[in-house]
Amino acid sequence: MLLLNYTHPRVFILLGIPGLEEVQCWISIPFFGMYFVAVFGNIIILVIIRSEKSLHQPMYFFFSMLAMTDLVLSSSAIPKMLGIFWFNFQEICFEACLTQMFIIHSFTAMESGFFLAMAYDRYVAICNPLRHSAILNNKAVLTIGLCVVSRAIVFFLPHPFIVKTLIFCEDNIIPHTYCEFMAVIKLTCGDSSISKAYSLTVASMIGAFDLLCTITSYVLIFCTVFNLPTKQAGRKALSTCTSHITVILVFYSTATFTFLTHRFGHNIGPQIHISIANVYLLVPPTLNPIIYGVRTKKIWQKLVRFLYYKGA
């Protein structure tokens, strides 16, 4: 417990999923399986894209950025969560907690930004195909990637410093599997409404902006596709977008639920909220390489060839 002359505890205690302590070991099995797929799948995707020059295109560069983001995002929370479930390693020091908090929130924002970048790539490829290589050259791709990363860092770097300025009560127990900003803020004494408002405003603004721009891109894409001279050309154009739309739906549906439970879901049980929060961090990184690997013809062909030569 925290001594009264300290402004913050030396360590926090992460409880895991309150109310489900007896079955956490069983819950860890699918979580570990998904984490293994997320790490292995994203690494394979990165290796394939890096080694195949034919995949050195904007769409695959953005996918590489997304894969690296998924690796960091899932690895920032899941190993600690499994340590809680398997070995009861519940302690996390204050500095490590702040670091984990920053990584989770900033890389979630990066993931949202890279989804938007990929939607923009599809928009240019379908609506302005003759200028695609000129608009999205290597310099433009690098600039977009740096903007996505910089935006996330600028908006979420204040989170750890905000927490360090607050005074905590004696309780150092976090009823969660990782150091989530709102869960940590609840342990502070005094008025923390400004800190909560800042976090919710930043998260909602970034998410709403990216989602609105992504929807706009696809509205323009659909308008272009419906005006194509043949249905076959329209189906071919849309086939390149289906995998992207699928992962976007998974990402934003879980993200929206998590955001709304923080803002309005006071009557939702902690088991549901924390479970969805874990799904939010784990399912998109797991599904992204699977969906893109299967639905993207070039990646699938390279993957089959890679596995064939490894098995030969």
Phi, psi and omega in degrees: 000158183280133173285151188293338182269008176260147176273339177209156181288155177290323178223157170251157175248115177270119185280340187095234178248100182302135180093346180239025183302323185288339183246009181298328179297322179286323178298328183294336184297304177295328179296316178296319179299316179293321179296319178299315179296319181298313182292308182297314183296315182291325177295317179299317179299316180297318180297316181296312182295322180291322187275339183256112182295333180293343179263006179277070181230160183308316182303316183280332174296315178296323178294323176297318177298319178296319180296317178296321177298317179297320179299313181291317183299311181291322182286343179286338186236321190292316179302318177296319179298317178294325176297323176293313184292320187269318189240005180060033176279082188268342183282142172216129184290160186302313182294319178295324178297315179295321178296314179299317179302312181297315182298314183298312183289319182290319181285335171295318176296323177296319180299316177300318180294322179288330173298317178296318179299320180290325176295320178296320177300316178295323178297312180294318183297325184265320185272337180217060189296328183292336181250011184301312182291332179282321181286312182254065173280179184301322180295318179295319179298315179296319180296316179298316179299316179294323178295318179298314180294315182297319179300316181296317181294315183297317185280332185251352175297328177297339183306306180299323180289326175298315182296321182293335180277348184272156178258129184265152173281187184287340182283129177239022183262124179253115179281069183201171178266347178210171183278088177271140189305310183294325179293323178288319181300328181296343180272356183276156176263154177085191184275118178243021185297324180294318178297316179296318181297320179297312183297313181294323180293314180298313181297316182290322180294314180295313180297315181295318179297312181296317182293318180297316179293323178294316178298317178300318179300316183284332173298315178294323178297313181296321178298320179292317182296319182292342179263003178292150187293330183234151178293327180297319178295322178294317179296320179296320179293317182289333181297333179283350184255343188298319180295320179295317179297321181297311182291329177295317179299318179296314184296309187284332178293314178289324179294318180295319179298316179298317180296315182292326178292327175294321187274319188234345190272054182291338181265359179278132182298148181298331179299317181291313183298313183290323177297316178295323178298323177289319177299321180301324180274338190252321186293311178302314177298333178282317185281330184305307180292329180292309183294313180291324180294322182278317186278337180267113189301315183296317180294319180297317180295317179293324179293316178298317179295320179297314180292326180296314181291326178292325182277345183285000000 
